[in-house]
Amino acid sequence: MTRRFHDIHQRPAPSADRRAVLGALGAMLAAPTALAQSGKRRPDGNARFVVPFAPGGSVDVLGRAVAKAVSERLGHQVVVENVAGGSTNLGSERVAKSAPDGLTVLVASDSLAINKSLFRDLGFDPVSSFEPVTLAISAPQILVTHPKSGFSDVAGFIAAARARSGALTVGLPGSGVIGHLASEVVNLRLGGLKVNHIPYNGGAPATRDLIGGHLDAVYITLPAVTSQVRERSLTGLAVTSAARSKALPSVPSFAEHVIPGLDLVSWQGFLLPAGTARGLVEGWHELIAGALASPEVVRTLSGLGFDIIAQGPEAFAALIKADVARFADVVREAGLARS
């Protein structure tokens, strides 16, 4: 029997299971083997990181931080190319159809797994069209508003949404992205709350409209707005992780008072086109994992609220396959599938 939508996120067990799987795979990857220690190749030439979002969002922040550190280690330039649009499908498809020469890397989010069930014909497959390289980071989603919105806490936002059903405008970094699914999860868990979702081509333009007073709230990956919340140009209402983020300890979780058991954490990572030589995949993982461990990148990412994971190809591949199935249930129950 198919699990009901609310069951998927009501209990912390699924997230715990995923963490256990990743931990076991991570331990396997940590064990030295002849294969892992031989045949690694670094890309020969300037490379590009394709970010399927507009500049300024959390995926862009990750891509630029790692690109800078990798460039310094590689001796070649790594440029970031933003290819926004199509709910991240434009950028993903560009990488999927690129030459498998190790010079084009996708900086992906869990939208890659979500879109398998969201769209009937992608033009690529999230599992078979890519070689997973590094599962880089995880972070919760956060519901933010602007200080003049009149919402001082999440309870006030929920009360207003109920009183003005379908009228509150909630910005999203894209249609069907993890922020969209987070909003749908929260709304359904609260008994069918209705809001007016406004999708953007990335978190940065949504955030700008929120600060400008053109939206009532935004669901977005936490690191994209950590600085604005600290500076109080935005107000954090709640995060979707079971516990509060260390980066924004004053912002409560939905699980604390509003939705017990809610634990929805998103991921981001790096992939190459399918058919890329195994040595290049391993070489890129070594470069990216090294960048993620560098003091400058750690300060940047951890300070914004990212949890750095830096697990390799096998762990990342297993997560993508698992999340294609997991998000299919969410998309179906929320009625988001498209033709």
Secondary structure, 3 states (H helix, E strand, C coil): CCCCHHHHHHCCHHHHHHHHHHHHHHHHHHCCCHHHHCCCCCCCCCEEEEECCCCCCHHHHHHHHHHHHHHHHHCCCEEEEECCCHHHHHHHHHHHCCCCCCCEEEEEECHHHHHHHHCCCCCCCCCCCEEEEEEEEEEEEEEEECHHHCCCCHHHHHHHHHHCCCCCEEEECCCCCHHHHHHHHHHHHCCCCCCEEEECCCHHHHHHHHHCCCCCEEEEEHHHCHHHHHHCCCEEEEECCCCCCCCCCCCCEHHHHCCCCCCCEEEEEEEEECCCCHHHHHHHHHHHHHHHHCHHHHHHHHHHCCEEEEECHHHHHHHHHHHHHHHHHHHHHHCCCCC
